[in-house]
Amino acid sequence: MIGNEPAMDALMRVDTDVETFIRLIADEVLAYFARRVTPHEDAADCLSETLLVLWRRRDNLPQADAERRAWSFGVAHNVLAAHRRNGVRRLALTGRLRDELRVWPIAPESSDDAAITALASLSARDQELVTLVVWEGLSIAEAGSIIGIRPEAARARYSRARRNLRTRLSRDIRS
């Protein structure tokens, strides 16, 4: 390894030089995105993507500072274009999803306020367990797996939740 020491030193100097450049350009690139990206919080994500590309492609980075700066803004421009394309895709998907949800009811139709109130009286975890079984048609074990409990625990919780619902509903009917 003694013969490779000068090569390693040169490589470390190049990486340090690139790292210094990236630190210097980061504020300018962030300002570039802040002026072009909505919501503004996405500017930081675009910056991190740009810096990642700059670091990965550091061997292609031009030597002259002015060329490095321009090359960095070229990378930022490409990241911005990808961000905008993803935004358009996300909006299209959101529209399609909204149309689908108009066709399917979000929850089963119920005019039984007592049943809805009784369900709301359960803990959030028990509500999720019951609705996964009743509305989504999953087995108790599958529903338990989704909320992160073992099948035996899910069966016990489901049984207890049903008992609580029956008790609550019988009280409401007598009232």
C-alpha positions as CSV (number, residue, x, y, z in Angstrom):
1,M,0.0,0.0,0.0
2,I,3.0,2.3,0.4
3,G,3.1,2.9,-3.4
4,N,-0.5,4.1,-3.4
5,E,-0.1,6.8,-0.8
6,P,0.3,9.7,-3.2
7,A,-2.7,8.6,-5.2
8,M,-4.8,8.3,-2.0
9,D,-3.7,11.8,-1.0
10,A,-4.6,13.2,-4.4
11,L,-8.0,11.5,-4.2
12,M,-8.7,12.9,-0.7
13,R,-7.8,16.4,-1.9
14,V,-10.2,16.1,-4.8
15,D,-13.0,15.0,-2.5
16,T,-12.3,17.8,-0.1
17,D,-12.2,20.3,-2.9
18,V,-15.6,19.0,-4.2
19,E,-17.1,19.0,-0.7
20,T,-16.0,22.6,-0.2
21,F,-17.5,23.6,-3.6
22,I,-20.8,21.9,-2.8
23,R,-20.9,23.7,0.5
24,L,-20.4,27.0,-1.2
25,I,-22.9,26.4,-4.0
26,A,-25.7,25.0,-1.7
27,D,-27.1,28.4,-0.7
28,E,-27.2,29.6,-4.3
29,V,-29.0,26.5,-5.4
30,L,-31.4,26.6,-2.5
31,A,-32.3,30.2,-3.5
32,Y,-32.8,29.0,-7.1
33,F,-35.3,26.4,-5.9
34,A,-37.0,28.7,-3.4
35,R,-37.8,31.1,-6.3
36,R,-39.3,28.3,-8.5
37,V,-40.8,25.6,-6.3
38,T,-44.2,25.6,-4.7
39,P,-44.7,24.7,-1.9
40,H,-41.5,26.3,-0.7
41,E,-40.8,23.4,1.6
42,D,-40.1,21.3,-1.4
43,A,-37.1,23.5,-2.2
44,A,-35.0,21.7,0.4
45,D,-35.9,18.3,-1.1
46,C,-34.8,19.5,-4.5
47,L,-31.6,20.9,-3.0
48,S,-30.8,17.6,-1.4
49,E,-31.4,15.8,-4.6
50,T,-29.1,18.2,-6.5
51,L,-26.4,17.9,-4.0
52,L,-26.6,14.1,-4.1
53,V,-26.2,14.2,-7.9
54,L,-23.3,16.6,-7.6
55,W,-21.6,14.3,-5.2
56,R,-22.2,11.1,-7.2
57,R,-21.0,12.8,-10.4
58,R,-18.1,14.6,-8.7
59,D,-15.7,13.0,-11.2
60,N,-17.5,14.8,-14.0
61,L,-17.4,18.2,-12.2
62,P,-15.5,20.8,-14.3
63,Q,-12.3,22.1,-12.9
64,A,-12.9,25.9,-13.3
65,D,-15.2,27.4,-10.7
66,A,-17.4,29.3,-13.2
67,E,-17.9,26.1,-15.2
68,R,-18.7,24.1,-12.0
69,R,-21.2,26.7,-11.0
70,A,-23.0,26.6,-14.4
71,W,-22.8,22.8,-14.4
72,S,-24.4,22.7,-10.9
73,F,-27.2,24.9,-12.1
74,G,-27.7,22.6,-15.0
75,V,-28.1,19.7,-12.6
76,A,-30.5,21.8,-10.5
77,H,-32.5,22.6,-13.6
78,N,-32.9,18.9,-14.4
79,V,-33.9,18.2,-10.8
80,L,-36.5,21.0,-11.0
81,A,-37.9,19.5,-14.3
82,A,-38.3,16.1,-12.6
83,H,-39.9,17.7,-9.6
84,R,-42.5,19.4,-11.8
85,R,-43.2,16.2,-13.8
86,N,-43.7,14.4,-10.5
87,G,-46.1,17.1,-9.4
88,V,-48.1,16.8,-12.6
89,R,-48.3,13.0,-12.2
90,R,-49.3,13.4,-8.5
91,L,-52.1,15.8,-9.4
92,A,-53.4,13.5,-12.2
93,L,-53.4,10.6,-9.7
94,T,-55.1,12.6,-7.1
95,G,-57.9,13.5,-9.6
96,R,-58.3,9.9,-10.6
97,L,-58.4,8.8,-7.0
98,R,-61.0,11.5,-6.2
99,D,-63.2,10.2,-9.1
100,E,-62.9,6.6,-7.8
101,L,-63.9,7.6,-4.3
102,R,-67.0,9.3,-5.6
103,V,-68.0,5.9,-6.9
104,W,-67.2,4.0,-3.7
105,P,-68.6,5.1,-0.4
106,I,-65.8,5.8,2.1
107,A,-67.7,4.0,4.9
108,P,-70.8,1.9,4.6
109,E,-73.9,4.0,4.6
110,S,-75.6,4.1,7.9
111,S,-78.4,6.1,9.2
112,D,-77.9,4.4,12.6
113,D,-76.4,7.3,14.6
114,A,-76.3,5.0,17.7
115,A,-74.1,2.5,15.9
116,I,-71.7,5.2,14.7
117,T,-71.6,6.7,18.2
118,A,-71.0,3.3,19.8
119,L,-68.1,2.7,17.3
120,A,-66.7,6.1,18.2
121,S,-66.7,5.2,21.8
122,L,-64.0,2.5,21.2
123,S,-60.3,3.2,21.3
124,A,-58.8,4.2,18.0
125,R,-57.0,0.8,17.8
126,D,-60.2,-1.1,18.5
127,Q,-62.2,1.0,16.0
128,E,-59.6,0.2,13.3
129,L,-59.7,-3.5,14.2
130,V,-63.5,-3.6,14.0
131,T,-63.8,-1.6,10.8
132,L,-61.1,-3.7,9.1
133,V,-63.1,-6.8,9.9
134,V,-66.6,-5.5,9.2
135,W,-66.1,-2.9,6.5
136,E,-63.1,-4.3,4.7
137,G,-63.9,-8.0,5.1
138,L,-60.6,-9.0,6.5
139,S,-60.2,-11.9,8.9
140,I,-59.5,-11.0,12.6
141,A,-56.0,-12.3,12.3
142,E,-55.3,-10.2,9.1
143,A,-56.7,-7.1,10.7
144,G,-54.6,-7.7,13.8
145,S,-51.5,-8.1,11.7
146,I,-52.3,-4.7,10.0
147,I,-52.5,-2.9,13.4
148,G,-49.5,-4.8,14.7
149,I,-50.9,-7.3,17.2
150,R,-50.8,-11.1,17.3
151,P,-53.8,-13.1,16.1
152,E,-54.7,-14.3,19.7
153,A,-54.6,-10.7,20.9
154,A,-56.6,-9.6,17.9
155,R,-59.3,-12.2,18.6
156,A,-59.5,-11.1,22.3
157,R,-59.6,-7.4,21.4
158,Y,-62.2,-8.0,18.7
159,S,-64.4,-10.0,21.1
160,R,-64.1,-7.3,23.8
161,A,-64.9,-4.6,21.3
162,R,-68.0,-6.4,20.1
163,R,-69.1,-6.9,23.7
164,N,-68.6,-3.2,24.4
165,L,-70.5,-2.3,21.2
166,R,-73.5,-4.5,22.2
167,T,-73.5,-3.1,25.7
168,R,-73.4,0.5,24.4
169,L,-76.1,-0.2,21.8
170,S,-78.4,-1.9,24.3
171,R,-78.1,1.1,26.7
172,D,-78.9,3.5,23.8
173,I,-82.0,1.4,22.8
174,R,-83.4,1.4,26.3
175,S,-82.9,5.2,26.6
